[in-house]
């Protein structure tokens, strides 16, 4: 079984605790320049003490699992048969540890673990949130061996309480390319903190060369040919990691070599390492410096560092607007976007492409037909005519990716919602998707055009939830686009109304299911969460005094989160982490904010 998880099993991620955290470390989707988190501490595994009771031996066994380097010590708590049958590398079950989680059964009947399951970490290090009714219950049977109590029932993997979360686990990203090979896509896995830089670099590169996890599947591309391996390890000297690849990568063309180098450089940069890459002893990129500058690969930045992404737009009384003044250069105001032919229409929703030069609206024609209309934002010339795509039924706000693809989901209020994508050439393609009867309420595509986040309404419960999905190529010749591999985030939130991509991962609007710092569960608030559903936390800064309903955001590092409240008023989180109202007196008309994306 993979070496990675053998180390991972002693660590876990805090993300599904019984209460919602409101502060603490948030995993960033981009980590360049951050200091390496290699100093994790935690419980050191110790061998069993003599003459202890059943409860103490099981408690010690669970505690010993938290030492990532000493599963052999944990096996000392077990009988020989149980130790031989135990395979902690298969998976890690993260459970909600409480003072009464362990109880002694009467009459030497063993020790019962009773706890809610928070998540499972699989053999690739993927965090998989548990369902609301999933349990981590297990009966640890105990047997006397030479007069000493020993665990005689092997659990299915490792069991870890949530008290060791931030002490040892570091979320890391493996980087792959989107199908057009112009943007990197982050694939999160989890590595322990208590590794040297060389160990951390070795495990990151080994996992990178294995290819993407099941979350992304064939939706992304790795330029490492099958069979590419790092020779022995990745040594680190003075902040430079030497990645010595075997000869398999030697057959790559120059451009593919450069893209493989980008994957490696970005993957190592998050632990503050520069990269020197060789193939069969020769430089992977012979015309570049031996130590590859990170800036040589900045054009593949998944956060799309374009100034256009920070421009805010909106709808006021159904008319497209450009919102100015967030930068302090002028008074804050929504100004009619009358430089665009889109201003001639009454819109239900409004999307802007990532370059800020085109937009799309959902509107209804005079004859009652509903259409998506798209056009230039700064042109009223007939040479730039508006174009229309017929839609049916409830149509969600369209969404753009960085390739200027326009994603349109209509028939959302039917049993068979329809997803289509209009590419930059104007061709419209059907994207296969099945929501199994649940109703989509919000669709937001990531700039890479591979990942989607959706707000859904359950057919069976009527509750709303958030899930991510991946666009993959399926069918004969892999020519059919399919949105699938859905991962429900299992967030402890109620009445979820919106979600958007953000530099931290995702922003989600909803009400705390367990209470909040204001003591109220009735107001919608804006939360940050990792794309795998872990580390749910309130946005940092001052507590809002409004009921959040919609959020505008995108992955650009300079984009300020903007929220529309239940009364239709707009607020944004300033760089000073203060909520600022666009209309402090709340006398203005309703404005629905939107950023490019």
N, C-alpha and C positions, 0 to 999 in steps of 0.2 A: 504494500500500500504506500501511497505517496509519502515522501519524507516530510513534506511541508506540514501536514496535519499532525504528525507525531509531535512537532513543536507547538503547533497551534492549540492542542487540546487543553493546555493548562491556562488558556486565556480566553476571554470572551468580551463581548461588546455590550455596553449598557444602552439599551434602546427600547426595551419592552417592559420596563419596571412597572410595578403596580401603581405608582404615582408618576405624574408627568414632571420631569425636571424643568426648571426655569433658568438655570445657568450652569456653566461648566464648559468643558472643551467641546467645540464643534468641529467636526471634520470638514475641511475645506476641499472643494473639488479641484483646487490647484495649489501646489505646495512648493513652487520654486522659491528658493531663498530661505526656507524655513530650517531651523536648526534640527538636526537629527534627533529623534526621540528614542534613544537607545539605552536609557537608564532606568528602565522599569524595575520596580521592586515589588515584592509580594511575599506570600508565605513560602518559606523554604521547606521542602519535603523532609520529614524526619521519620525514622523507622518507628514501628510500634513500641510502646512502653510495655513492660511486662505486667501481667496480672490486672489488666483493665477489663471492664465489663463490656457487654455487647455494644451498648450505645457509644461508648468511647472508641471502640475499635472501628466502628463504621464512620464516626465523625472524623477520626484520624485518616481513614482511607479516602474520604472525600477531600479532606484538606491536602493530602499528599498529591492528589491529582492536579493541584494548582501549580506544582513545580514542573515547568515545561521540560526540564532536562532529567527528570528522575521518575519516570514511570516504573522503573525497576524497584524503586523504593515503595511506590504504591502497591506493587505486587507482593511486597513483604507482609502486607496486611491480609493476604488471601491464602487460601489453601492452594496446594500445588495444582490441583485440577482446575480450580477457578482461575488461577493466574494464567494457566496455559490456554484457557478458553476465552480470556479477555482480550479484546482488540480495540484499544482506545483510539487507534488511528482511523477507525471507520467513520466516526462522527462524534460531535460534541453536543450534548443536550444542555442548553442553558436554562436554568430554572430560577424561579423567584424564591430566594432563600429567606426564610423567616425563622424566628427563635424556636418555633414549635414545628419546624419542617420534619425533624426526626423524632420518632416516638418508639419506645420499646414495647414490643408486643409481649403480652403476659406469657409466663411459662416457657421462656426461652424460644419464643416463636419468631425471633429475628427482629430486625429494626426496619420500620416502615418510613420511607421518604414520601411525604405528601406535599406536592408543590405544583404550582402552575408552570407550564412550559412557556418560556419566553421566545426561544428560537432554537434552531439547529444550525451548527456550523458544519458544512459538509467537507468532504475530503479535499476539495479545492480551496477551502477557506471561504466559501460563500455563506453569507448570513441569510437564513431563510426564516422569516418570522413565523411564529406558531399561530394557529387558529385560536379563536376566543375560547374554545372548550377543550383545547389540548392540554394534557396533563403530563407531568414528569414523574408520576408516582412509580415507585419501585420498592420491592421487598428485598432487603439485604439479609439473606440467611447466613447464620453464623454457626461455626463448628469448632469444637475443641481440637487443637493439634498440639500434642505434647503439653497438654495442660493450659494452652493459651488460646484465647478466642481469635478466630480468623474468619474473614468473609468467605463464604462458600457458594456464592451466586454471582456470576459475572454479569454486570450490567451491559446493555447494548451500546457500547461506546463509553465515552467519558461523561460524567455528570459534573457540572460546574455551577456553583452559586454565583449570583450577580454581584457579590461583594469584591470580586477580583477584577472588575471590569477595566477601569482606566489604569490600573497598576501595571498591566502587562500587555494589553493588546493595542496594536497600532493599525488603523485602517490604511491600506495602501492601494494604489491603482496600477493595474497593468494597462499599457496603452497599445491600442490597435487602430487600424485605419477604417474609415467609412468606405463604402464601395467606390466612391469617386476619388479616393486617396488624397483628399485635400484637407481633411480634418482628422485629428486623433480622437478616439473614443475611449473614455476611462472605464475599466472593468474592475470593480472593487473586490479585493480579497483582504484577509486579515493575517497579519504577521505579529509575532511577539516583540515586545519592546526590549527585552533583556538579551539582545544579540549584539555582537560586535558589528562594526560597519561592514567588514568582510563577509560575515555570516548573513547579514541582512541583504547585502548586494547579491550574494550568491543565490539566495532563495528567491529574490525578486526576478532575477534573470532566468533561473530555472523554470519558474512558473510562467514567465512571459513566453518562453520558447515552447511551452506545452500548448500554447494557443488560447483562445478565449474560453471563458467558462460557459456553462449552459445558459446563463442569462442572456448572452449576446449571440451565441451560436454562430451560424454563418452569415449573420447580419454585418459582421466586421471582417477585416482582412488582416492576416499576419503575413509579413514579408519574409518571415523565417521559413525556409523550405522544410518539409517533413524530415526529421532526422537531425536537424540542427541542434547541437548541444554545446554547452560551455565546457571547456576542458578543465575538469576537476573542480575548480572554484573560481571566485572572482576576488583576487587580492586587492586591497586598498592601501595606497601609500600617499600621504599628504593630501587626502581628499580626492584622489584620482583612482577610479576603479578600472582595472584592466580586464576587459571582457575578451577572452580568447576563445573564439568559436572554432568548431571543427571545419573540415574542408567542405562540408555540405553546402555552406553558404557561398562558397567560392564561385559557383556557377551563376550567381545573380548578376543581372545587368546593372550598369552604373546607377540608374535612377532607382531601381529596387534596392540597391545597397544603401542609398541615401535614406530611403524610407525606413528600412530596417534600423539604420543608425538612429533615426528620429524616435522610433519606438523605444530603443534602449536608452537613449539620452534622457527622454522624458520620464521613463520609469525610474531611472536612478536619481534624477534631479530632485525628486520629492524627499530623498534622504540626504540632500545637500552634497551629492557626489557628482564630479565630472567623469567623463568616460573616455577611455582609450580602447578602441575596438580593433581586434585583429582577426583574420581568417587564415588558418593554416600558417600562422606566424607573420603574415604580411598585413599591412593596414587595410581595413575594410574600405576606407576612402583614401586612396593614396595621394590625392591632390589636396587634401585638407590637412590641417594641423594634427599632430599625433593625438593631442588631447582636444577633443571636439568641443568647440564653444556651444553653449546652450542656445545662444542667439542665432546660430546657423539654422535652427529648426523651429524658430518662433512662429513661422508662418502656418504651422500646423496646430496652433493653440486651440484647444477645444472651447475656450471661453470666447473666441472670436473678438479680439480686442479692436473693434471698430468703433469710432466715435459715433457713428449713426445709431448704434444700439442704445445709447443713453438718451436719445431724443424721445420725448413723451408725446403721445397723441391721445385722442379721445373722441367720444361721441357726445354731443350736447343737443338735445332735442332732435336726435336722429341725424344730425349733420356732422361730418368729419371735421375735426379740429386739430390744431397743433398747439400743445400746451407749452408755454414759455415761462421762464423766470425761475426754474428750479435751481439754476446755477447762480442766482443772485444778481445777474447782470441787468435784469429788468423786473418790473412788477409781474407777479404771477398771474397768468391769465390764459384762458382758452380762446384762441383766435381761429376764426373760420379758415379752413383749408380751401379757399376759393380758387387757388391756383391749380386745383385738380378737378377733372370732370366728375369725380366721385361726389363732389359737393352738390351736384345736381340731384342726388338721390336721398331719400329717407332710408337710413340704414338701421338694421337690427343689431349688427355687430360690425367690427372694423379690425382688420389686420394689416400690418405693415411689413414689407420685406426687410431683410437684415441690412440692406444697403440704404434703406430709407428713401428709395426713389420710386417705389410702386406700392400700391395698396389694394386691398380687396374688401368688399362689403357684402353682407347678405341683405337683400332688399326684395320688395314685392312690386311687380310691374302693375300698371293700371288695369290690365286684364286679369289680375289676380295670380298670375304665375310668379312663383318665387325663383330668384336667380342669385348667383354669386357674380358680382360685377368687379372686374379688376382693371386698373388703369394706372398711368403715371401720376405721381403726386404733384409734380410741378410742371404740368403741361396741359393746356387747353386746346392745343393744336389738333386739327382734324387728322393730321398725319399720325397722331398717336391716339387712335380711336379706343373707346372702351370696348371690352370684350365680356361676354356673358357666358356663364355655365348654368344650364337649368338644374334646379334642385327640387326635391320633393319633401314635404312634411317639415318637421322640426329640423333645422339646420344649425349646427354648432358654429361658433366663431371659427373661421378658417385659420390655418396656421402655416407659416412659412419656415423653411429650413435654409441653410446657407447656400444651397445650390439653386435657390430661387424656385424650388418646388413648392406648389401651393396644395396643401392637404385639406380636403373637404369631406366632412362627415354629415350626411343628411339622412332622412328617414329615421332619425334618432328616437322618435316616439312610436316606432313600429317594432314588430317582432324581429325584423331583419334590417338593422341599420346598415347603411351603405357608406363605404370609405373609398374615396378616389383621390388621385394625385395628378395635378397638372404640372408637367415638367416645364423647364425654362423655354422649350421650343413651342409650348402651347398644346402638346399632346396630352390627352386625358387617359389615365389608366385606372382600372379597377384594382383595389387592394383587398384581397380575401381577408375576412375577419368574422369571428363569431364571438358574441358576448354571452351566449348561453341564456338568453332571456333577460339579462340585466340591461339597464338603460344607460347609455352614455350621456353625461351632462356637460363635460368639458373635455376637450382634446388639445394638448399642447405638444408639438414636436420639438425635440432638441435640435440645435443648429446642425448636428451631424446627419440628420435625416434618418437615423437608425432607431433612436429611442423615442418613445412616446410616454407621456404621463396623462392619465385619464381620471376624472371623477365619475364614478358610477353610482347608480341607484339599484340596489338589490331587488329583484323581482319577488323573492321569498320573504324578505324582512322589511322592505321599504326603506332601509337605512342606506346612507351614502358612504362610499369608501373610495380610497385612492389605490390605483394600480399602475404599474409600469408595464410597457410592452416593447417588443423589439420587432422591427421590420426585417424580414428575412426573405430570401429567394427560395422558392420551393417548386415542386412539380417537375415535369420532364424538361431537362436542360436548365433547371433552376431559373425559369423565366417568369414564374408567377410570384408577384409580390404578396406577402402575407404578413399581417400584423398579428403577432401571437406571443408565445412565451410570457404570458401575463403573470406578474408577481403582485399579489395584493399585499400592501404594506402593513396591514393589521395595526393601524394607529389607534391609540386610546382617545379618540375624538368622536364627537357626535355632530350632526348637522353640518357636515363638510360641504362647502359651497364652491370652492375654487382651488386650483393648484397651478403652479407655474415653475419653470426652471429658474435656477438661481445659482450664483457662484458657489454657494455652500452645498448645493444639491437640488433640493426642492423647497418651495414655499407652499404651505397648505393653510387654507382658511377653515377653521372649524372651532367647535366648542369643546373644552376639556371635559372628558368623561369622568374625571376624578377630582375636579375642583381646580382652581387656579390661584395665583397669588392675590387676586382681587377678592377671592372667596365666592366668586360667581361662576356658574356654569351656563348662564343664559346668554352671554355676549360672545360673538364670534371674535376670534383672535387669530393672528398670523404666526405660524410656526415654521421653524426650519427643521428639515429632516434629511438624512442621507438617502440616496436613491434606492437603497435596499431596505429602507424602513427603520433603520437604527438611529439612535441619538435624536429623538424628537425633543425640541426645545423651543421656547418662545424666542422671537426675534429679540436680540439684545437692545438695551436702551430703556427709555422711559415707557411705563405702562400706558397703553392707549386708553382713552376714555370714550371710545366709540365702539359700535357693533360692526365689526368687519364683515364684508360680504364678498367682495371681489379683490383680487390682487393682480397687479401688473409687475412683471419682472422678466429678466432673461439672464443668461450666464455671464454677461460682461461684468468685469470686476468693478466698474465705475457706476453701474446702474443702481439707482436708489429705489428700493421697494416702494411701490405706490399702492394704496388701498382705497377702495370705495366703501363707504359705510352703508348701513341699512337705509339711511335717509338720502343716499345718492351723493353725499359730499366726499371730496377727495382729500386724502392725507398722505404724506410721504415721510419716510424715515431719513432724516438728514444725516450728513456725515458726522455730526455731533451726537448721533443716536437719540435725537429728539423728534417726536412726531410733530409735523408742521401741517396746518390746515391750509388748503388752497383758498378757502373762503371762511375765515375765522368767525364771521357772524352768521354763517349758515343761511344766508339769504339768497344765494345764487341758485341757478338751475342744476339739475342732476347732470353729472359728467361721468361717463364710463371710461376709465383710463386704459391705455394699451401701449405697450412698448413693441418695437420691431421683434418679430418672431412668430 
